[in-house]
Amino acid sequence: MANKQRPAQPNKRNGYWYLVRRVPKRLTQLDGRGTVAWSTGIAVRDDPRAIRATILVRKRDDELQQHWKKLLAEAASPLPHIHRANVERAAALQIPYASSQQLATSASLEEALRPLRAAVRHLGREGAPAGSVPHTDARRHRGNARRDAGPR
C-alpha cells in the first residue's frame, strides 16, 4: 500500500510562512532540487495562526504535486512531449507542419518540400533561431576564452 502524504503545513522561516517539501527520491534526477522551499509572502506576525498561509501552502503543494506527476509522465514517454513542442514551435514560427507520413504520401516533391522552404524563408527573414550562435561568433568566443584563461 502506498504511503499517503500528509497535507502540507506552513513552516516558519525568517518571520514568513513557507511551503517546504522534499523532492521524492524517484524524482531527484528529474527535478534537480533536494528540497522545495516556497515563501507565501505572508509574515508570521500578520497571520500568527497560519490560516491564510495554510490555504496558500496547500494550493501551491497541489500545483507542485501536479508538476511532479507531469515530470514523471514526460520521463516515461518523452517522444510525445518533444513532438508536441516541435509542432507548437512550427506554429509559432508560422511554418506549416507536416508529419513524416504526410510527406511520404504527398503527391509531389514540391508539396513535400513546402514546409522546409517555409522554414528556410523564415530563417532568412528572422536570422538565426533564438539561442543559436553563428559560427563566426562561436569561434571568436572560444578564442577569447582561451586568451582570457591566462598563461598555459
N, C-alpha and C positions, 0 to 999 in steps of 0.2 A: 504494500500500500504506500502511495506517495505521501511525503510529508506535506501537510497543509501549512502554507506560510501564514504567519500571524499578520493581522492588519498593521499597516505602517503607523508608527507613532512618531510624533515630532521629538527631536533631540535638541537640547540647549547647547549652543556653541557660540562663544564670544557675544553673548547677550541677544542672540537671534535664534529662532526656531529653524531647524534643518530637517530634511529627509536624509537619512543615512542608510544605505543598503550595501551589502557586499554583493559583488557580481558573482552569480553562481559559477561553480567550478567548470561546468560544461561550457560556459560562455566566455571564459577568460581569454581564450585565443581570439574570439570574435569581437569582444568589446574592448579589451586592452586596459581597462581600469580594474583595479583591485576592489576599490570601494567607490560608490557614488555618493557624493555629498552635495545636496542642493538646498540653497537658502530660500526660505519662504519670503524673506524680506520683512517679516513681522518681528518686531522687537519683543523680547520676553516681558518687558515692563508694560507694553501695550496690550498684551494678551497673556496674562500670567497663568491662566488655566489651560492655555493652548487650544481654545475652542476653534478659533478661526484657522490657526495653524494646522490643526488636525484635518480639517476639510481640505486645505491646500495640499498637505502632505499625502493624503490618501488619493487625491486626484492625480498628483504627479507620480505617485507609485503605480497607479493603474497605467499611466502612459509609459512608464519605464518597463513594466511587465509586457505591454504590447510591443514595445521596441525590441525587447529581448526575444519574444516569440517570432517577430519578423526576421531578426538576425538568424535564428535557428532555421526558419523556413528557407531563407535565401542560401544558407550554408548547405542545406540538404539538397537543394536544386538551384544552383547559381545560373544555369543557362536561361531559364525563362526571365529571370531578373535582368540579365545582360541584354537579352533580346528586346525586352520592353524598353530598357534605357536607350538602346540604339534606335528603335522606332520613334521614341519621343524626341531624340536628338535630331533625327532626319526631319521630323515635322517642324521642329523649332527653326531649323535652317531652311524650311520651305523646299525640301528636296523630296520628290516623290519616292516612297518606299516600295520596293518590290522584293518579294521573297525569292529564294533560290528556285523554288518550284515554279513561280510565275515567270522567272527569267528563262528557265529551261523549256517551258511550254509556249514562250512568246512566238508570235508568228514570224518575226523577222529579227535580224541582228540590230537593226535601227531601233526597234522597240525595246530590245533588251538593254541597249546602251543608253537609253534616255535618262535613267536615274543617275548613272555615272557622269554623263555630260552635265546634268544639272548640278551635281556636286562640284565638278571642276569649275563651272561658271561661278558658283557661289564662292569658291576659294579665290578665284580671280578677282571678284568684287570685294571680298572682305579681307583678303590676305590670308595668312596662316591661321589655323584654328586657335582658339584661346588656349593658352598654356604651352603652345609649341614655340620652339626657338629656332630661327633659321640657322642653317649650318654655319654661316659665316660668323654669327654672334656666338654660337656654341664654341667654335674653335678659338675665338678671341677670348671667351670666358675661361676656357681651360688654360690658355696661355697665361692669363692674368693670375689664375690660381697658383700655377707653378711659380711664377715670378714673385708673387706675394708671400709664398711659403718661406722665403728666406734662403740662406745658403744650404747647399746639399751636403 
